[in-house]
Amino acid sequence: IPNIPADAKWAQYGMTVAGGDGNDNATNQLSYPAGLFVDDDQTVLIADSWNNRIMQWKPGDKNGQVVAGGKGPGERLDQLKNPTDVLIDKETDSLIICDSSNLRVVRWSRHSGTIQGEILIDNILCAKLAMDDQRYLYVTAYFIPEVKQYRLGDKNGTVVA
């Protein structure tokens, strides 16, 4: 986590680093980007919810790359349905994804050749994700006023907030 001084001043105008070419499903477009994650090399991962995919933009790219889903909405393990958040598990070099409308949290390897994910947690209307340094996964669910903590591999979380 960066140490940002309390008196830091932000630029008044940002620049577009992903999408920006209209609301549709081409690789230079997004449709309801619901969550994002920026990795150590400034690669941006976006839960492109209405396109049922996770997009990746490397710095300077004009077009993103589909890295999970993108095969239409569905329940198969090679599909997503309205993903709402994404993060990177650095230890396994994989994506952890809130696959919201499929009521699950899934993991997709970032290694080339990966064609589907695996279910980590099911029966959860996942909204947002976070992971701490000990690799505990924190998950919020729509309409449930709590945060659950999961040890990777466990199906039952512990309410922590």
C-alpha positions as CSV (number, residue, x, y, z in Angstrom):
1,I,0.0,0.0,0.0
2,P,1.5,3.3,-1.0
3,N,2.3,5.9,1.7
4,I,0.4,9.0,0.5
5,P,1.1,12.2,2.4
6,A,-1.9,13.9,4.0
7,D,-1.2,17.1,2.0
8,A,-0.8,15.3,-1.4
9,K,-2.4,17.2,-4.3
10,W,-4.0,15.2,-7.1
11,A,-4.2,16.3,-10.7
12,Q,-7.5,17.9,-11.5
13,Y,-8.0,16.0,-14.7
14,G,-7.3,12.3,-15.2
15,M,-6.5,10.4,-18.4
16,T,-8.4,7.4,-19.8
17,V,-6.4,4.2,-19.3
18,A,-9.0,1.7,-20.4
19,G,-12.1,1.9,-22.6
20,G,-13.2,5.3,-23.6
21,D,-14.4,4.3,-27.0
22,G,-18.1,3.9,-26.2
23,N,-20.3,1.5,-24.3
24,D,-20.0,-1.9,-26.2
25,N,-18.1,-5.1,-26.3
26,A,-15.1,-4.5,-28.6
27,T,-11.6,-4.8,-26.9
28,N,-11.4,-1.0,-26.7
29,Q,-14.8,-0.7,-25.0
30,L,-16.4,-1.5,-21.7
31,S,-20.0,-1.9,-20.6
32,Y,-20.6,-1.2,-16.9
33,P,-17.1,-1.6,-15.5
34,A,-17.9,-2.6,-11.9
35,G,-14.6,-3.3,-10.3
36,L,-10.9,-2.9,-10.9
37,F,-7.5,-3.9,-9.7
38,V,-4.1,-2.3,-10.5
39,D,-1.1,-4.6,-10.2
40,D,2.5,-3.7,-9.4
41,D,3.4,-3.0,-13.1
42,Q,0.4,-0.7,-13.5
43,T,-1.6,-3.3,-15.5
44,V,-5.3,-2.6,-14.9
45,L,-7.8,-5.4,-14.6
46,I,-11.5,-4.6,-15.0
47,A,-14.6,-6.5,-14.2
48,D,-16.5,-5.6,-17.3
49,S,-19.9,-6.6,-15.9
50,W,-22.4,-6.3,-18.7
51,N,-19.9,-7.9,-21.2
52,N,-19.4,-10.9,-18.8
53,R,-15.7,-10.7,-18.9
54,I,-12.5,-9.6,-17.2
55,M,-10.4,-7.2,-19.3
56,Q,-6.7,-6.4,-18.9
57,W,-5.0,-3.2,-20.0
58,K,-1.2,-2.8,-19.9
59,P,0.1,0.7,-19.7
60,G,-0.2,2.5,-23.1
61,D,-2.5,-0.2,-24.7
62,K,-5.2,1.1,-26.9
63,N,-7.1,-2.2,-26.7
64,G,-7.6,-4.5,-23.8
65,Q,-7.3,-8.3,-23.7
66,V,-10.0,-10.6,-22.4
67,V,-8.4,-12.7,-19.7
68,A,-11.5,-14.4,-18.2
69,G,-15.0,-15.0,-19.5
70,G,-16.0,-13.2,-22.7
71,K,-18.0,-16.1,-24.0
72,G,-21.4,-14.7,-23.3
73,P,-23.3,-14.9,-20.0
74,G,-23.5,-18.4,-18.6
75,E,-22.9,-20.9,-15.8
76,R,-20.2,-22.9,-17.4
77,L,-16.7,-22.6,-15.9
78,D,-15.4,-20.9,-19.0
79,Q,-18.1,-18.2,-18.7
80,L,-18.9,-15.4,-16.3
81,K,-22.3,-13.6,-15.6
82,N,-22.1,-10.0,-14.5
83,P,-18.7,-10.1,-12.7
84,T,-18.5,-7.3,-10.2
85,D,-14.9,-7.3,-8.9
86,V,-11.5,-8.8,-9.5
87,L,-8.1,-9.1,-7.8
88,I,-4.8,-10.9,-8.3
89,D,-3.6,-13.6,-5.9
90,K,0.2,-13.0,-6.4
91,E,1.2,-16.3,-4.8
92,T,-0.6,-18.4,-7.4
93,D,-0.6,-15.7,-10.2
94,S,-4.3,-16.1,-10.6
95,L,-7.4,-13.9,-10.8
96,I,-10.0,-14.1,-8.0
97,I,-13.4,-12.9,-9.5
98,C,-16.8,-12.1,-8.0
99,D,-19.0,-13.9,-10.6
100,S,-22.0,-12.2,-9.1
101,S,-25.0,-13.5,-11.1
102,N,-23.6,-17.0,-11.0
103,L,-23.6,-16.7,-7.2
104,R,-19.9,-17.7,-6.9
105,V,-16.3,-16.6,-6.4
106,V,-14.0,-18.2,-9.0
107,R,-10.2,-18.4,-9.6
108,W,-8.7,-18.2,-13.1
109,S,-5.0,-18.8,-13.6
110,R,-3.1,-16.1,-15.4
111,H,-0.9,-18.6,-17.2
112,S,-1.5,-18.8,-21.0
113,G,-3.7,-21.6,-22.1
114,T,-6.2,-21.2,-19.2
115,I,-9.7,-21.7,-20.6
116,Q,-11.8,-21.9,-17.5
117,G,-12.0,-21.0,-13.8
118,E,-12.6,-23.0,-10.7
119,I,-15.2,-22.3,-8.0
120,L,-13.7,-21.2,-4.7
121,I,-17.0,-20.1,-3.0
122,D,-20.5,-20.9,-4.1
123,N,-24.0,-19.7,-3.2
124,I,-22.9,-16.1,-2.6
125,L,-24.2,-13.0,-4.4
126,C,-20.7,-11.5,-4.4
127,A,-20.2,-7.8,-4.6
128,K,-16.6,-6.9,-3.7
129,L,-13.3,-8.6,-2.8
130,A,-10.1,-7.9,-1.0
131,M,-7.1,-10.0,0.0
132,D,-4.7,-9.3,2.9
133,D,-1.0,-10.1,3.1
134,Q,-1.8,-13.5,4.8
135,R,-4.0,-14.4,1.7
136,Y,-7.2,-14.2,3.6
137,L,-10.0,-13.3,1.2
138,Y,-12.6,-10.8,2.3
139,V,-16.0,-10.8,0.5
140,T,-19.1,-8.6,0.6
141,A,-22.4,-9.8,-0.7
142,Y,-25.3,-7.8,-2.0
143,F,-28.2,-7.3,0.5
144,I,-26.2,-8.8,3.4
145,P,-24.8,-6.3,5.8
146,E,-21.6,-8.1,6.6
147,V,-18.0,-8.8,5.5
148,K,-16.8,-12.4,5.6
149,Q,-13.2,-13.6,5.8
150,Y,-12.2,-16.8,4.0
151,R,-9.0,-18.8,4.2
152,L,-8.3,-19.9,0.7
153,G,-9.7,-23.4,0.2
154,D,-12.5,-23.0,2.8
155,K,-16.1,-22.8,1.7
156,N,-17.4,-21.3,4.9
157,G,-16.3,-17.8,5.9
158,T,-16.1,-16.0,9.3
159,V,-18.1,-12.8,9.7
160,V,-15.5,-10.1,10.6
161,A,-17.6,-6.9,10.1
